[in-house]
Amino acid sequence: MTRSHRPACGPALTLVLTLACGAPAYAITAPELIAKNVEARGGSDALQAVQSVRRQGRVVVNGGQYVLDVAETRQRPESIRFEASLQGLTQVQAYDGKDGWKIDPFGGRKDPERMSADDVKDLLDDASIDGALIDASQHDGRVEYLGTEDIDGTLAHKLKVTGRDADVKYVYLDRDYFLEIRIESQRVIRGVKRTTITDLGNYEKAGGVYWPLSVESRPKGSSDPAKFEYDTAEVNLQLAPAYFSFPAGGAK
């Protein structure tokens, strides 16, 4: 084929990776990328064997003004508890698969209280051990492959994930390692569309599965992310039955 007869690059070639315009390397689909991501994380058997996971470390906020000790614990099917401590005070946010609650001493509230439905959405979004790609493929969601995009100098596969609640995420997988390097989450909170950018890195293996120990999260358009640096990841911990539940005697 002469140069003049090569097809122009455009939307029709979105699902074909190319080494050069008009020279397809191989076709790839969303299900294939999900399978590669699962394998990169440690494989389906190892991932399904994880019933709970805890990461511990610190978070830097407000441009480095504050450094808090943090612990995030997740348990199947969709429970999560997040704790952030500073100067003897500990903020707690938790969801037990049904109800969300919090303790916010930094806001002057030292007793546990119920969370609003909108606030619970954020916790529920973070509670999954499997992640957005697997969740969508297993629970009536939809995953579409949108081609590749440059993410801070790294070429990444871009997948659009539409969840069962119609919220949208864009998940970016490193083209060589197939691990998540960025997640862009879009949801409507109190009638306002909100977009959050989460960058992931420094993957380490625990329990046969790779977990990101470096996480930066920020509203889209902001240049001041919350920077989480986890030191450890532990899996299949022995947790008290009520660990995620609203404390007895708390405010209704």
C-alpha positions in Angstrom: 0.0 0.0 0.0 1.4 3.3 -1.0 1.5 6.3 1.4 -1.4 8.0 -0.5 -3.7 5.1 0.0 -3.2 4.7 3.8 -6.4 5.4 5.8 -6.4 8.6 7.9 -6.2 8.3 11.7 -9.5 9.0 13.3 -12.3 7.7 15.5 -12.7 4.6 13.4 -9.3 3.4 14.6 -9.9 4.2 18.2 -10.0 0.5 19.2 -6.8 -0.4 17.3 -3.4 0.3 18.8 -1.0 1.6 16.3 2.7 1.8 16.0 2.2 4.4 13.3 -0.8 5.9 11.6 -2.5 3.1 9.6 -0.2 0.4 10.9 -2.3 -1.7 13.4 -0.3 -3.6 16.0 -3.2 -5.5 17.5 -6.8 -5.0 18.4 -7.8 -5.0 22.1 -11.1 -5.0 23.9 -12.4 -3.9 27.3 -12.8 -7.5 28.5 -9.2 -8.3 27.5 -7.9 -5.2 29.4 -9.9 -6.2 32.5 -8.4 -9.7 32.3 -4.9 -8.2 31.9 -5.5 -5.9 34.9 -6.7 -8.8 37.1 -3.6 -10.8 36.1 -1.3 -7.9 36.7 -2.7 -7.4 40.2 -2.0 -11.0 41.1 -4.6 -13.1 39.4 -8.2 -13.9 40.0 -7.6 -16.6 42.6 -5.3 -14.4 44.7 -7.7 -11.5 44.5 -10.8 -13.4 45.5 -8.9 -15.0 48.4 -8.5 -11.5 50.0 -11.5 -11.0 52.4 -10.1 -7.8 54.0 -7.2 -5.4 53.5 -5.7 -2.6 55.6 -3.2 0.1 54.5 -1.5 2.3 57.1 0.7 5.4 56.7 0.1 9.1 56.5 -1.6 11.8 54.5 -0.2 15.2 53.7 -2.9 17.9 53.3 -3.2 21.7 52.8 0.1 22.0 50.9 2.0 20.2 53.6 0.6 22.1 56.6 -0.7 19.0 58.2 0.5 15.4 58.3 -2.0 12.9 59.7 -1.5 9.2 60.5 -4.1 7.2 58.5 -5.4 3.7 58.4 -7.9 2.4 55.8 -9.5 -1.0 56.2 -11.8 -2.7 53.7 -13.7 -5.9 54.0 -15.9 -7.9 51.6 -18.5 -7.4 50.3 -18.4 -3.6 50.7 -17.4 -2.4 54.2 -14.8 0.3 54.9 -13.4 2.2 57.8 -11.0 5.1 57.5 -9.2 6.8 60.4 -7.1 9.9 60.4 -5.2 11.0 63.6 -3.5 14.2 64.6 -2.4 15.4 68.1 -4.4 12.8 69.9 -7.6 13.3 68.0 -9.0 10.7 65.5 -11.5 11.3 62.8 -13.4 8.2 61.7 -15.5 7.5 58.6 -17.1 4.1 58.2 -19.6 2.1 56.2 -20.8 -1.4 57.1 -22.5 -2.3 53.8 -25.7 -0.7 54.9 -25.1 2.5 56.9 -22.4 5.2 57.0 -21.3 7.1 60.1 -18.5 9.3 61.2 -16.8 10.9 64.2 -15.3 14.3 63.4 -13.4 15.8 66.3 -11.7 18.3 63.9 -15.1 19.7 63.3 -16.0 19.8 67.0 -18.0 16.6 66.9 -16.7 13.9 69.2 -19.7 11.6 69.2 -20.6 9.2 66.3 -23.3 10.4 63.9 -25.0 9.2 60.8 -23.7 10.3 57.4 -25.9 11.7 54.6 -26.7 9.6 51.5 -24.4 11.8 49.4 -21.5 11.4 51.8 -22.0 7.6 52.0 -21.5 7.5 48.2 -17.9 8.5 48.6 -17.3 5.7 51.2 -19.1 3.1 49.1 -17.0 4.0 46.1 -13.8 3.3 48.1 -15.1 0.2 49.8 -14.5 -2.3 47.0 -11.5 -4.6 47.2 -11.9 -5.7 43.5 -12.0 -2.2 42.0 -14.2 -0.4 39.5 -13.4 -2.5 36.5 -14.3 -5.9 38.1 -17.3 -4.4 39.9 -18.8 -3.0 36.8 -18.3 -6.2 34.8 -19.9 -8.3 37.6 -22.7 -6.1 38.7 -24.6 -4.9 35.6 -22.2 -2.0 34.8 -20.7 -1.2 31.5 -17.0 -0.8 30.5 -15.9 0.7 27.2 -12.5 1.0 25.8 -11.6 4.5 24.5 -8.1 4.1 23.2 -4.9 5.5 24.8 -4.1 8.8 26.4 -1.0 10.4 27.8 -1.1 10.6 31.6 1.8 12.8 32.9 4.2 11.3 30.3 2.9 7.7 30.5 0.8 6.3 27.7 -2.2 4.6 29.3 -5.3 2.6 28.2 -8.5 4.6 28.9 -11.6 2.8 29.9 -15.0 4.4 30.7 -16.8 2.6 33.5 -20.5 3.3 34.0 -21.7 1.8 37.3 -25.1 0.4 38.3 -25.9 3.8 39.9 -25.1 5.5 36.5 -22.0 7.3 38.0 -19.1 7.4 35.6 -15.4 6.7 36.1 -12.5 6.9 33.6 -9.9 4.3 34.6 -6.4 4.6 33.1 -4.2 1.5 32.9 -0.4 1.7 32.4 0.1 0.4 28.8 3.0 -1.9 29.8 2.0 -3.1 33.3 -1.9 -2.9 33.1 -2.2 -1.5 36.6 -4.3 1.5 37.4 -2.4 4.8 37.4 -5.3 7.2 37.4 -9.0 7.1 38.1 -11.3 10.1 37.2 -14.6 9.8 39.1 -17.7 11.8 38.1 -20.8 12.0 40.2 -23.6 14.4 41.0 -23.7 15.5 44.7 -26.6 17.6 45.9 -27.4 18.5 42.3 -23.8 19.5 41.4 -21.5 17.5 39.1 -18.2 16.8 40.9 -15.1 15.3 39.4 -12.3 13.8 41.4 -8.8 12.8 40.1 -7.0 10.0 41.9 -3.4 9.1 40.9 -2.1 5.7 42.0 1.5 4.3 42.2 4.2 2.5 44.2 2.5 -0.9 44.0 3.6 -3.5 46.5 2.5 -7.1 46.9 0.7 -8.4 50.0 -1.3 -11.6 50.2 -0.4 -12.3 46.5 -2.0 -9.1 45.3 -0.5 -5.7 44.3 -1.8 -2.7 46.2 -1.0 1.0 45.5 0.8 2.5 48.4 1.0 6.0 46.9 -2.4 7.8 46.3 -3.0 11.4 45.4 -6.6 12.7 45.3 -7.9 16.1 44.3 -10.9 17.8 42.8 -10.4 18.3 39.1 -8.8 21.7 38.5 -7.2 21.8 41.9 -3.4 21.8 42.3 -3.4 20.8 46.0 -4.0 17.1 46.3 -4.3 15.1 49.5 -1.2 12.8 49.3 -1.5 9.4 51.0 1.7 7.5 51.5 1.1 4.1 52.9 3.9 2.1 54.6 2.2 -1.3 54.7 -0.7 -3.3 53.3 -2.0 -6.3 55.3 -4.7 -8.8 54.1 -7.2 -11.1 55.8 -7.1 -9.5 59.2 -9.0 -10.7 62.2 -11.6 -8.0 62.7 -14.2 -7.6 65.4 -17.8 -8.2 64.1 -18.8 -4.7 64.9 -15.7 -3.0 63.6 -17.5 -1.2 60.7 -20.8 -0.7 62.5 -22.3 2.3 64.0 -21.2 2.4 67.7 -23.9 1.4 70.3 -25.1 4.5 72.1 -24.2 6.9 69.3 -26.3 9.7 68.0 -29.2 8.6 65.8 
